[in-house]
Amino acid sequence: MSPLARKGLPAFLFIVLSICAAPGARAGDGAGTEPRDTCAAGGFLSRAAARFSWLDWTRHGGGGRADEPGEISTGPDIDCKNLEPYYGFTVDSIVVTGNTHTKTIAILREMATKRGGVLEERFIRRDSEYLRGLGYFAEVSMTADQCESGRCRLRVAIVERPAIFMRIPYPVVNYDFQRGLSYGATWKIKNFRGLGEDLAASFLMRTDREEGASFTWSNPWALGRRAPFRFDTYAYRRITDPVDTDEEYLKQQVGTSVGLGLPLTQSLMKQLWLKTSVSFERRKTRLLLADASGDYSGEFYFQNFLSAGAELEYDSRDNHISPFNGMLHRIRLRRYASVSGPEQHYIFYGITDCFYVPTGESRAFILAVDGDIREGNTPKYLDMKLGGVRDVRGFADDEMRGTVKIVTTLQYRARIVGTRVFRIPKIGKFDFTMNWVAFIDNGALMDDIRDAPGTRFYTTGGLGVELISPFRDLIRLEMATNGTNSPAFYMTAGTDF
């Protein structure tokens, strides 16, 4: 193992984990009971999940044991008052209505509230927000009625989003002030077969520069088990060549990937996952390699790569589209090895930590830390840059490159238009939600994590809005600046936060 892998990675892990474990950095939802284990690793995994549960509980300044209910934050657009008389009752049955396309089992399996369990407010709040966050439903409401002493029947009424928004192709337009305009089309069949599966095909290009296409199939319950399966195939082509004839770059790429997730606990409030994937890629690249005489020259080469990756994830977010509560932690590793063409081997390491600290019914602070290390004989075209739609928004310096990147963001998210549902004749109910955000980003690039103390960290800030609707689950419109008189504008779909 190289000196960087022996020295740099442990230091990197220590810095990031120290930040995340600091008492002042706790964030998340109410306390929960220790998850039960479903694998042979038993005690260790249970203790690991319980530690993260303790972090969630600590953020509220808990005054009792970690297994006692803590303060319950109110999620946006959720009214649970009609259920208050039944909290503490045993759930005799759960009746789902309104689902004409979605299978009932696909709804019940995503709920923390289960038949035979106790009706708890924290589970109800989580289930209401989580089901909305799946992206399939315009409305979710829950009521209960007593069926016998100490027992109740829970009724879940949903309104599905119109099929026209879930299955038809639509145009895609993204704008990045550095990279310019990209456009294309996506055909995404959401909730395929009514089982929460997604099929998606997309094409995207940047005029006179690059183009790419992909196909994805994801199934959250492979073979009827809670084991998310994902299949991807993708292609990329760079249209124009760099001006510098000695610059290494990726000309073409075709690949396919298969991934599988395994739950390490049964808890749906606080999920612990092991996710693995393998992929095969064929690339055409221009590389600077030495010839027999020791001279370097840029030539095109074809290479085939095999890669394998693993990721350990803890997730207690209330939903996956626009969370207001919970935590997300990921530790990831992926190794690449060429099996034909010039020999290259390298490893990508990464850590992500996101804390969502609710400050009211529809407001939250978000603190996120992300770090990446690329170790080995990585080609120059895989060096990382700083700035763009995902990190340090508003920063512009295309010449900066590095194999180590650390970025952080502090963001405030607040709802300005609560979920509004409109009926469109002959189509169905259409829902729309809007949040506003304010953010401060900070980040740096380097070639060795040990250089972090002397490396300059750049800071930017900005404002934006998030639009949540059936067209794209979440569209971001943002303006950011690094202190100059030239603000940067971004328009894109999806978010890392």
Buried (B, 14 or more C-beta within 10 A) or exposed (E): EEEBBEBBBEBBBEBBBEBBEEEEBBBBBBBBBBBEBBEEEEEEBBEBBBEBBBBBBBBBEBEEEBEEBBBBBBBBBBEBEEBEEBBEBBBBEBEBEBBEEBBBBBBBBBBBBBEEEEBBBBBBBBBBBBBBBBBBBBBBBBBBEEBEEEBBBBBBBBBBBBBEBBBEEEEBEBBBBBBEEBBBEBBBBBBBEBBBBBBBBBBBBBEEEBBBBBBBBBBBBBEEEBBBBBEBBBBBBBEEEEEEEEEBBBBBBBBBBBBBBBBBBEBBBBBBBBBEBBBBBBBBBBBEEEEEEEEEEBEEBEBBBEBEBEBBBBBBBBBBBBBBBBBBBBBBBBBBBBEEBBEBEBBBBBBBBBBBBBEEBBBBBBBBBBBBBBBBEBBBBBBBBBBBBBBBBBBBBEEBBBBBBBBBBBBBBBBEEEBEEEEEEEEBBBBBBBBBBEBBBBBBBBBBBBBBEEBEEBBBBBBBBBBBBBEBBBBBBBBBBBEEEEBBBBBBBEBEB
